[in-house]
Amino acid sequence: MVSGLVTELHPVIYDLVPSVANTIYRRYNKHLEKDDIKQELMAWAMTRVEDHTVDLMEPIEERRRHNEQRIAWQMKRAGERYARKEKAAKSGYQTNDEAYYESATLGQLIPFVIASIIDGTVLEQAQEMINDGQPKGSSSPAEGGNLLANLIDIKRGYLKLDQEDQAILRMRHHESFTLQQIAQVLECAISTADRRCAQSLRRLQDNLGGVSPWQ
């Protein structure tokens, strides 16, 4: 039993923080710095100093190890929540925005985006006409439900893809190729064509900030 007010972090916490931060950073390194993750984890741990100290001073080794694993898991969850919010904000989304693009949404909108590129339709100019007389901020999904802004966002993400990914998405979502037809073009198995379609769509999702900051 720990008596008195505990204000110092247990030494194990100092070992856990960099380890957990490294794990989170590997996934979110495009959106935030590792030191920021460490700082957030330390702040989280400081609000639980006494509870953690009691758990980590458990005299029975097996229970103590279990407590350490549980704390590490809780720390990782807290760090991921922070990282997702930072990712959302730095991707141009409000932290309460639900406009991240799921596969089904992209599948419905990609044909319009690709058609606009092929036909030379300038979506950005249409957006400016809609915004005429209003501040010309950059369009982003954070504008909440603005279909044209969503299309512009997807167009930007699509144009960042390499030529092969663009071609695969064009065949699948604009030209309505079957997986068998795509497999013939790519000279691969149908299962491989299916996987490559999914990979190309996922890369587009990544360009848009990911499937969801909350998953």
GUKE-843768 format. One line per field, with one value per residue: residue number from 1; y, x negated, z of N, C-alpha, C, O in turn. Coordinates in steps of 0.05 Angstrom, whole numbers, plus 32768, in hexadecimal, padded with zeros to 4 digits. Example, Ala and Ser with C-alpha at 12.3 -4.5 7.8 and 13.67 -1.06 7.14 Angstrom:
gunu 1,2;
nc2 7F8E,7FD3;
nc1 7EF8,7EFF;
nc3 809C,808E;
cac2 7FA6,7FEB;
cac1 7F0A,7EEF;
cac3 809C,808F;
cc2 7FBE,8001;
cc1 7EF8,7EFE;
cc3 809C,809D;
oc2 7FBE,8017;
oc1 7EE3,7EF4;
oc3 80A9,80A1;
This chain:
gunu 1,2,3,4,5,6,7,8,9,10,11,12,13,14,15,16,17,18,19,20,21,22,23,24,25,26,27,28,29,30,31,32,33,34,35,36,37,38,39,40,41,42,43,44,45,46,47,48,49,50,51,52,53,54,55,56,57,58,59,60,61,62,63,64,65,66,67,68,69,70,71,72,73,74,75,76,77,78,79,80,81,82,83,84,85,86,87,88,89,90,91,92,93,94,95,96,97,98,99,100,101,102,103,104,105,106,107,108,109,110,111,112,113,114,115,116,117,118,119,120,121,122,123,124,125,126,127,128,129,130,131,132,133,134,135,136,137,138,139,140,141,142,143,144,145,146,147,148,149,150,151,152,153,154,155,156,157,158,159,160,161,162,163,164,165,166,167,168,169,170,171,172,173,174,175,176,177,178,179,180,181,182,183,184,185,186,187,188,189,190,191,192,193,194,195,196,197,198,199,200,201,202,203,204,205,206,207,208,209,210,211,212,213,214,215;
nc2 7FE8,802C,8065,80A8,80E3,80D8,80F2,80EB,80CC,8086,8060,8039,8050,8076,8056,803F,8069,807D,804E,8043,8072,806E,8045,805C,8087,8070,8066,8097,80BD,80E2,810A,811F,812F,8105,8115,8134,810D,80F0,8117,811E,80EB,80EA,8113,80FB,80CF,80EA,80F9,80CC,80BA,80A5,8077,8058,8051,8032,8004,7FF4,7FE8,7FB9,7F7F,7F4A,7F2A,7F17,7F30,7F65,7F69,7F61,7F8F,7FB6,7FAB,7FB7,7FEE,8001,7FF4,8015,8046,8047,8049,807B,809C,8092,80A7,80DD,80E3,80D9,8105,812E,8120,8125,815D,8172,815F,817E,817A,8184,8174,815C,814C,8122,8114,80F3,80C7,808B,804A,803D,8070,8089,8068,8077,80AC,80B1,80A5,80D6,80FA,80E7,80EC,8123,8131,8119,8132,8166,8188,81BD,81B9,81D9,820D,820E,820A,823B,825D,824F,8261,8297,82D9,82CB,82BB,829E,8269,822E,81F2,81BD,817D,818B,81B1,819B,8173,818B,817C,8188,819D,816E,814F,816C,8165,812D,812A,8144,8120,80F3,8104,8105,80D1,809B,808B,8057,8048,806E,805D,802B,8037,8055,8030,800D,802C,8054,8043,8015,7FE1,7F9A,7F6F,7F45,7F5A,7F84,7F65,7F4D,7F79,7F88,7F5B,7F31,7F06,7EFF,7F06,7F22,7F51,7F64,7F6E,7F96,7FBF,7FCB,7FDD,800A,802B,8031,804E,807D,808C,8093,80C1,80E5,80EA,80BD,8084,808F,80BC,80A9,8073;
nc1 7FEF,7FF5,7FE5,7FFA,7FF6,7FE8,7FBC,7F95,7F83,7F83,7F47,7F4D,7F73,7F56,7F39,7F61,7F78,7F56,7F55,7F8B,7F96,7F76,7F8F,7FC1,7FAF,7F9A,7FC7,7FE0,7FBB,7FBC,7FDA,7FD0,7F9F,7F6E,7F5D,7F88,7FAF,7F98,7F99,7FD0,7FDE,7FC2,7FDD,800F,8002,7FF3,8023,8033,8012,8011,8032,8017,7FE5,7FF3,8005,7FD6,7FB5,7FC5,7FBC,7FBD,7FA0,7FB6,7FE8,7FD7,7FBD,7FE8,8006,7FE3,7FE5,801A,801C,7FFA,8018,8045,802C,801B,804D,805F,8038,8040,8073,8068,8044,8065,8088,8064,8053,8083,808C,805E,8064,8089,80BB,80F1,80F0,811F,8135,8158,814C,8127,8110,812E,8128,8156,816C,8144,8145,8174,816C,813C,8142,815A,8132,8106,811D,8122,80EC,80DD,8100,80F1,810A,810B,810C,80FE,8106,813D,814A,8137,815B,818A,817C,817A,8172,816A,813A,80FF,80EC,80C3,80DD,80F5,8103,8116,813B,816B,8197,819A,81A0,8185,8155,8142,813A,8111,80E9,80E1,80CF,809E,8083,8084,8064,8033,8024,7FFC,7FF2,8002,8025,804D,805E,8073,809E,80BB,80CA,80E9,8110,8122,8123,813C,8127,8125,810A,80F0,80E5,80C2,8099,8086,8071,8049,802D,802F,8046,808D,8099,806C,8073,80A1,808D,8068,8089,80A3,8077,8067,8093,808F,8060,8071,8095,8071,8057,807E,807F,808C,80B7,80D8,80D1,80E0,80DD;
nc3 8000,7FEF,8012,8022,7FF7,7FB5,7F86,7F61,7F24,7F1A,7F0E,7EE5,7EC3,7EA8,7E87,7E69,7E4C,7E1F,7E01,7DF4,7DDA,7DAD,7D91,7D84,7D66,7D39,7D1B,7D15,7D02,7CD9,7CEA,7D1D,7D50,7D70,7DA4,7DB5,7DBC,7DE6,7E0E,7E14,7E27,7E57,7E73,7E76,7E97,7EC6,7EDC,7EF4,7F1A,7F51,7F4F,7F28,7F41,7F6E,7F53,7F3A,7F62,7F76,7F9D,7F8B,7F56,7F25,7F24,7F23,7EF2,7ED1,7EDE,7ECA,7E93,7E89,7E95,7E6D,7E40,7E49,7E47,7E13,7DF8,7E09,7DF2,7DBC,7DB5,7DBB,7D90,7D64,7D66,7D5C,7D29,7D0D,7D12,7CF8,7CC6,7CB0,7CC5,7CF2,7D37,7D47,7D19,7CEB,7CB8,7C9F,7C6C,7C5C,7C3E,7C20,7C17,7BF9,7BCD,7BB5,7BA8,7B8B,7B52,7B3F,7B4A,7B2B,7AF9,7AF6,7AF2,7AC1,7A9E,7AA5,7AC7,7AF4,7B34,7B5F,7B4E,7B4A,7B7F,7B92,7B79,7B94,7BC5,7BBE,7BD1,7C04,7C38,7C1C,7C2F,7C31,7C15,7C3B,7C5B,7C8C,7C86,7C89,7C70,7C3E,7BFE,7BCF,7BE2,7BFA,7BCC,7BB3,7BD9,7BD6,7BA1,7BA4,7BC5,7BA4,7B79,7B90,7B92,7B76,7B30,7B24,7B4F,7B45,7B13,7B1F,7B42,7B1E,7AF8,7B17,7B32,7B0F,7AD9,7AE1,7AE0,7AE7,7B1B,7B02,7ACF,7ADF,7AF4,7AC6,7AAB,7ACF,7ACE,7AF5,7B2B,7B3A,7B70,7B81,7B64,7B7C,7BB0,7BA3,7B91,7BC1,7BDE,7BC2,7BCA,7C01,7C05,7BEF,7C17,7C41,7C2E,7C36,7C6C,7C87,7C98,7CC4,7CFA,7D29,7D2F;
cac2 8000,8045,8078,80C3,80EC,80D1,8106,80E4,80B5,806E,805C,8029,8062,8083,8042,8039,8080,807D,8036,8047,8089,8064,8035,806E,8098,8061,8067,80B3,80CE,80F7,811E,812B,8129,80F1,8122,813C,80F5,80EB,812C,8117,80D3,80F2,8122,80E7,80C0,80FB,80FA,80B2,80B3,8095,805D,804A,804A,801B,7FEC,7FEB,7FDF,7FA0,7F6D,7F31,7F31,7F12,7F46,7F7E,7F69,7F65,7FAB,7FC5,7FA7,7FC5,800A,8005,7FF4,802D,805D,8047,8052,8098,80A8,8090,80BB,80F7,80E3,80DB,8120,813E,8118,8131,817A,8179,8156,8191,8173,818C,815C,8150,8147,8106,8114,80E2,80B7,806F,803D,803F,808B,808E,8059,8086,80C6,80B0,80A8,80F2,8107,80E0,80F8,8140,8133,8112,8146,8180,8198,81C9,81B9,81EF,8226,820C,820F,8258,8269,824B,8272,82B3,82ED,82C1,82B6,8289,8256,8215,81DF,81A5,816F,8198,81C3,818D,816C,8199,8167,8192,819E,8152,8146,8179,8158,8113,812F,814A,8107,80E2,810D,80FF,80B5,8095,8086,803C,8049,807D,804C,8015,8043,805E,8018,8001,803E,8066,8034,7FFE,7FC7,7F84,7F66,7F34,7F6C,7F91,7F51,7F4A,7F91,7F88,7F41,7F24,7EF7,7F10,7F0C,7F37,7F69,7F6D,7F79,7FAF,7FD3,7FD3,7FEC,8025,803A,8037,8064,8096,8092,809E,80DC,80F5,80EB,80A3,807B,809F,80C2,809D,8056;
cac1 8000,7FE6,7FF1,7FF3,7FFB,7FD3,7FBB,7F80,7F89,7F73,7F32,7F57,7F81,7F42,7F31,7F77,7F7F,7F49,7F5C,7FA6,7F95,7F6A,7FA3,7FD4,7FA2,7F96,7FE0,7FE9,7FA4,7FC0,7FEC,7FC7,7F83,7F6D,7F5B,7FA3,7FBC,7F8D,7FA3,7FEC,7FDE,7FB9,7FF3,8023,7FF8,7FF3,803E,8039,7FF9,8015,803C,8001,7FD1,7FFE,8005,7FBB,7FA7,7FD1,7FA7,7FBD,7F94,7FC8,7FFC,7FCA,7FB9,8003,800C,7FD2,7FF0,8034,8015,7FEF,802F,8055,801C,801C,8068,8060,8026,804D,8089,805A,8039,807B,8092,8050,8054,809B,8088,8049,806D,809D,80D5,80F7,80EE,8139,8140,815C,814B,8112,811B,812E,8125,816F,816F,8131,814E,818A,8163,8125,8149,815E,8117,80F6,812A,811B,80D1,80DD,810F,80E5,811B,80FB,811D,80F6,8113,8159,814B,8134,8175,819C,8173,8177,817B,8163,811D,80F6,80DB,80BF,80F2,80ED,811A,811F,8151,8182,81AC,8198,8199,8171,813C,8139,8130,80F7,80D6,80DB,80C0,8082,8077,8080,804E,801A,801D,7FEB,8001,800E,803C,8061,8069,8083,80B7,80CA,80D6,80FC,8126,812C,8128,814C,811A,8127,80F0,80E4,80D9,80AB,8084,807B,8061,8032,801F,802D,805E,80A4,8096,8058,8080,80B3,807C,805B,809E,80A6,805F,8068,80A8,8084,804C,8080,809F,805A,8052,8094,807E,8092,80D3,80E5,80BF,80EB,80DA;
cac3 8000,7FEE,8025,801C,7FDC,7FA2,7F71,7F4E,7F14,7F1F,7EF9,7ECF,7EB1,7E98,7E73,7E57,7E3B,7E05,7DF2,7DEA,7DC8,7D94,7D84,7D79,7D53,7D1F,7D0B,7D12,7D00,7CC6,7CF5,7D36,7D58,7D86,7DBD,7DBC,7DC6,7E00,7E20,7E1A,7E38,7E72,7E7F,7E7D,7EAF,7EDE,7EE8,7F00,7F29,7F68,7F47,7F1B,7F55,7F7D,7F42,7F33,7F7B,7F7E,7FA5,7F7C,7F3C,7F0F,7F23,7F1C,7ED5,7EC5,7EE1,7EB7,7E78,7E88,7E94,7E52,7E2D,7E4E,7E3E,7DF5,7DF0,7E0E,7DDE,7DA2,7DB4,7DB6,7D75,7D50,7D65,7D4E,7D0D,7D02,7D10,7CE5,7CAC,7CA7,7CD0,7D0E,7D47,7D4A,7CFE,7CE3,7C9A,7C94,7C56,7C5D,7C24,7C11,7C0F,7BE3,7BB5,7BA9,7B9F,7B79,7B36,7B38,7B4B,7B14,7AE2,7AF5,7AE8,7AA5,7A8F,7AA9,7AD8,7B0A,7B4B,7B71,7B45,7B52,7B9C,7B95,7B71,7BAA,7BDC,7BB5,7BE5,7C1F,7C3B,7C0C,7C3D,7C22,7C19,7C4A,7C65,7CA4,7C7F,7C93,7C5F,7C24,7BEB,7BBC,7BF1,7BFC,7BB2,7BAF,7BEB,7BCB,7B89,7BAD,7BCF,7B8D,7B68,7B9E,7B8E,7B5F,7B18,7B26,7B60,7B37,7AFE,7B2B,7B4B,7B07,7AEC,7B29,7B3A,7AFA,7AC1,7AEA,7AD9,7AFA,7B25,7AED,7ABB,7AEB,7AF6,7AAB,7AA5,7AE0,7ACB,7B0F,7B33,7B42,7B8D,7B82,7B5A,7B92,7BC5,7B9A,7B92,7BDD,7BE6,7BB5,7BD8,7C1B,7C02,7BEC,7C32,7C50,7C24,7C41,7C89,7C92,7C98,7CD9,7D10,7D42,7D2E;
cc2 8019,8059,8094,80CA,80E7,80E5,8100,80CB,809D,806A,804C,803B,806F,8070,803E,8050,807F,8065,8039,805D,8080,8055,8047,807F,808A,8063,8084,80C6,80E4,810E,812B,8121,8115,80FE,812C,8125,80EF,80FE,8126,80FF,80D9,8101,810F,80D8,80D1,80FD,80E0,80A8,809F,8079,804C,8040,8032,8002,7FE1,7FE4,7FC6,7F8B,7F53,7F37,7F2E,7F28,7F60,7F7F,7F6D,7F82,7FBC,7FC3,7FB7,7FE3,8012,8006,800D,8046,805E,8051,8071,80A7,80A7,80A3,80D7,80F9,80E6,80F7,8132,8139,8125,814F,8181,816F,8169,818B,817F,8172,814F,814A,812A,8102,8103,80CE,8099,8064,8041,805C,8092,8080,8068,80A0,80C6,80B3,80C6,8101,8101,80EC,8115,8144,812E,8128,8162,8193,81A3,81CC,81D1,8209,8226,8213,822D,8266,8267,825E,828F,82C6,82E4,82BD,829D,8276,823D,8201,81C7,8197,817B,81AB,81B5,8189,817B,8186,8170,8194,8181,8148,8152,816C,813C,8116,8134,8130,80F4,80EA,8109,80E2,80B1,808C,806A,803C,8058,806C,8037,8020,804C,8046,800E,8012,8050,8056,801A,7FE3,7FB3,7F7E,7F55,7F45,7F7B,7F7E,7F4C,7F61,7F90,7F6E,7F34,7F14,7F09,7F18,7F22,7F52,7F75,7F7A,7F94,7FC5,7FDE,7FE4,8008,8037,8042,804E,807E,809F,809E,80BB,80F0,80F6,80D1,809D,808C,80A4,80B4,807F,804D;
cc1 7FEE,7FF4,7FE8,7FF9,7FE3,7FD3,7FA6,7F88,7F77,7F5F,7F3B,7F65,7F6D,7F37,7F48,7F7C,7F71,7F50,7F77,7FA5,7F8A,7F7F,7FB8,7FC8,7F9F,7FAF,7FE7,7FD2,7FA8,7FD0,7FE3,7FAB,7F84,7F6C,7F77,7FB3,7FB2,7F98,7FC0,7FEF,7FD6,7FCF,8009,801B,7FF9,800E,8045,8021,7FFE,801E,8026,7FEC,7FDA,7FFD,7FE9,7FAA,7FB4,7FBC,7FA6,7FB6,7FA8,7FDE,7FF0,7FC5,7FD3,800B,7FFC,7FDD,800A,802F,800B,8005,8040,8046,801D,8037,8069,804F,8033,8064,807D,8051,804E,8086,807E,8050,806C,8097,8074,8050,8082,80B9,80D9,80F7,8109,8146,8143,8159,8135,811F,8117,812D,813F,8173,815D,813A,8164,8180,814C,812D,814E,8143,8107,8103,8123,80FE,80CF,80EA,8104,80F7,810A,810D,8118,8104,8131,815D,8149,814E,8189,8196,8171,8183,8175,8145,8115,80E3,80D8,80D4,80E6,8106,8125,8136,816C,8198,81AD,818E,8183,8155,8130,812D,8114,80E2,80CE,80CA,80A2,8074,8072,8068,8033,8011,800A,7FFD,800F,8026,8053,806F,807B,809E,80C8,80D8,80ED,8115,8131,8134,8138,8141,8121,810B,80E2,80D7,80C0,8093,8077,8069,8047,8021,801A,8046,8074,80A2,8081,8063,8092,80A3,8070,8070,80A2,808F,805F,807C,809E,8070,805A,808B,8089,8054,8067,8094,8084,80B0,80E3,80D1,80C8,80EA,80BD;
cc3 8000,8000,801D,7FFF,7FCA,7F8B,7F5C,7F3E,7F1B,7F08,7EE1,7EBA,7E9E,7E82,7E5F,7E43,7E20,7DF4,7DE5,7DD5,7DAD,7D84,7D76,7D63,7D38,7D0E,7D04,7D0C,7CEB,7CD2,7D0F,7D3D,7D6F,7DA1,7DC7,7DC7,7DE2,7E15,7E28,7E2C,7E55,7E81,7E87,7E96,7EC8,7EEB,7EF6,7F10,7F3F,7F61,7F3A,7F2F,7F66,7F6D,7F3D,7F4B,7F86,7F85,7F95,7F5F,7F25,7F0D,7F1B,7EFE,7EC7,7EC7,7ECE,7E9B,7E75,7E86,7E78,7E3E,7E30,7E43,7E1F,7DEB,7DF3,7DF9,7DC3,7D9F,7DAE,7D99,7D60,7D4F,7D57,7D30,7D00,7CFD,7CFA,7CC9,7CA1,7CB1,7CEB,7D1E,7D4C,7D2F,7CF9,7CC6,7C8F,7C80,7C5B,7C40,7C13,7C07,7BF7,7BCA,7BA6,7B9C,7B8B,7B5C,7B2D,7B38,7B32,7AFA,7ADF,7AEB,7ACA,7A94,7A92,7AB9,7AF0,7B22,7B5D,7B68,7B4C,7B6F,7BA1,7B8D,7B87,7BC1,7BD5,7BC9,7C01,7C20,7C2B,7C1B,7C2C,7C29,7C28,7C54,7C7E,7C9F,7C83,7C7F,7C44,7C10,7BD8,7BC9,7BF5,7BE2,7BAC,7BC0,7BDF,7BB1,7B90,7BB6,7BB8,7B7D,7B76,7B9B,7B76,7B48,7B19,7B37,7B53,7B22,7B09,7B35,7B34,7AFA,7AFD,7B2E,7B25,7AE1,7AC7,7AE0,7AEF,7B04,7B11,7AD8,7AC5,7AED,7ADB,7AA4,7AB5,7ADD,7AE5,7B15,7B3C,7B60,7B91,7B79,7B6F,7BA8,7BBC,7B98,7BAE,7BE7,7BDB,7BC3,7BF4,7C1A,7BFD,7C07,7C43,7C48,7C2F,7C5F,7C96,7C91,7CAB,7CEF,7D29,7D43,7D31;
oc2 801A,805F,8098,80B8,80EF,80E9,810D,80B8,80A1,8071,8052,8036,8073,8078,803A,804B,8081,8067,8033,805B,8089,8057,8043,8084,8097,8063,8089,80DE,80F8,8123,8140,810C,8115,80F4,812C,8128,80E9,80F6,8128,80FE,80CE,80FC,8112,80D4,80C6,8103,80DE,808F,808A,8065,8034,802A,801F,7FED,7FC9,7FDA,7FBE,7F86,7F47,7F46,7F3F,7F31,7F70,7F94,7F7B,7F8D,7FD0,7FD7,7FC3,7FF1,8026,8017,8019,8058,8074,8060,807E,80BB,80BA,80AE,80E6,810D,80F4,8101,8144,814B,812F,815A,8194,8177,8165,8197,8183,815D,8138,8144,811A,80EE,8105,80C7,808F,8072,8047,805F,809E,808B,8066,80A9,80D8,80C1,80CD,8113,8113,80F4,811F,8158,813C,812E,8175,81AB,8193,81E0,81DC,8219,823B,821F,8238,827B,8279,8268,829F,82C4,82F3,82BD,8288,8274,8238,81FF,81BE,81A3,8176,81B5,81C2,8199,8177,817F,8161,818D,817D,813B,8145,8168,8136,8106,8129,812B,80E6,80D8,810B,80DB,80C2,8087,8067,8030,8050,806C,8031,8014,804A,8047,8007,8009,805B,805B,800C,7FD1,7FBA,7F86,7F56,7F3F,7F7E,7F85,7F48,7F5D,7F96,7F6C,7F2D,7F14,7F21,7F2F,7F33,7F67,7F8D,7F8F,7FA6,7FDD,7FF6,7FF7,801B,804E,8058,805F,8093,80B6,80B2,80CB,8108,8101,80CE,80AE,8096,8093,80B4,8073,8036;
oc1 7FDB,800C,7FD2,8000,7FCD,7FE8,7FA4,7F94,7F60,7F65,7F32,7F64,7F73,7F2D,7F43,7F83,7F7E,7F52,7F7B,7FB3,7F93,7F80,7FBF,7FD5,7FA1,7FAE,7FF3,7FD6,7F99,7FD3,7FED,7FA2,7F96,7F77,7F7C,7FC2,7FC2,7F9F,7FC8,7FFF,7FE1,7FD4,8015,802B,7FFE,8010,805B,801E,7FF1,8015,8024,7FE2,7FCB,7FF4,7FE5,7F94,7FAF,7FAA,7F91,7FC3,7FAA,7FE4,7FFC,7FC8,7FD4,8015,8007,7FDE,800F,803C,8012,8005,8048,8053,801F,8038,8074,8058,8030,8069,8088,8055,804B,808C,8086,804E,806A,809D,8079,8042,808C,80CC,80C5,80FE,810A,815E,8132,8163,812F,8136,8101,8132,813D,817D,8165,8138,8166,818C,8149,811F,8146,813F,80FC,80F4,811F,80F9,80C1,80E0,810B,80F3,80FE,811B,812A,810C,813C,8170,8157,8155,8199,81A8,8168,8199,817B,8138,8122,80CC,80E8,80DC,80D0,811B,813C,8143,8181,81AB,81C0,8176,8171,8141,8118,8118,8102,80CB,80B6,80B8,8090,805D,805D,8059,801E,7FFA,8009,8015,8025,803B,806A,8087,8090,80B3,80E0,80F0,8103,812B,8147,8149,813F,8150,8123,80F7,80C9,80C1,80AD,807C,805F,8053,8031,800B,8003,8059,806F,80A8,8084,805D,8093,80AB,806E,8069,80A5,8092,8058,8077,80A3,806F,8051,808B,808E,804E,8062,80A6,8082,80C0,80F9,80C2,80B9,80F5,80B7;
oc3 800F,7FFD,8012,7FEF,7FD0,7F7E,7F47,7F49,7F22,7EF1,7ECB,7EA2,7E86,7E6D,7E47,7E2C,7E0C,7DDC,7DCE,7DC0,7D98,7D6B,7D5F,7D4F,7D23,7CF6,7CEF,7D11,7CEB,7CC5,7D16,7D33,7D7F,7DB4,7DDF,7DDA,7DF4,7E2B,7E3F,7E3E,7E68,7E99,7E9C,7EA8,7EDE,7F03,7F02,7F13,7F41,7F6C,7F40,7F2D,7F6B,7F76,7F3D,7F48,7F9D,7F74,7F93,7F51,7F13,7EF7,7F0D,7EF2,7EB2,7EB3,7EC2,7E8C,7E5F,7E76,7E6D,7E2B,7E1C,7E38,7E14,7DD8,7DE1,7DEE,7DB3,7D8A,7D9E,7D8C,7D4C,7D39,7D48,7D20,7CE9,7CE8,7CEB,7CB6,7C8A,7CA7,7CFA,7D14,7D55,7D2D,7D01,7CBB,7C77,7C83,7C5D,7C2D,7BFB,7BF0,7BE4,7BB4,7B8E,7B88,7B7B,7B4D,7B17,7B27,7B26,7AE8,7AC9,7ADD,7ABC,7A7E,7A83,7AB8,7AFE,7B24,7B69,7B79,7B52,7B77,7BB2,7B9A,7B8C,7BCF,7BE6,7BD2,7C14,7C0B,7C2D,7C13,7C1A,7C40,7C22,7C55,7C85,7CB2,7C81,7C7D,7C35,7C0F,7BD2,7BBD,7BF3,7BE3,7BA2,7BB7,7BE0,7BAD,7B83,7BAF,7BB8,7B74,7B69,7BA0,7B64,7B4B,7B0F,7B30,7B55,7B1F,7AFE,7B30,7B35,7AF2,7AF3,7B2E,7B27,7AD5,7AB5,7AD9,7B06,7AF9,7B0F,7ACF,7AB7,7AE8,7ADA,7A98,7AAB,7AE8,7AEB,7B05,7B43,7B67,7BA3,7B85,7B73,7BB2,7BCD,7B9C,7BB2,7BF5,7BE9,7BC7,7BFD,7C2B,7C07,7C0E,7C51,7C59,7C31,7C6B,7CAF,7C8A,7CA5,7CF6,7D3D,7D54,7D31;
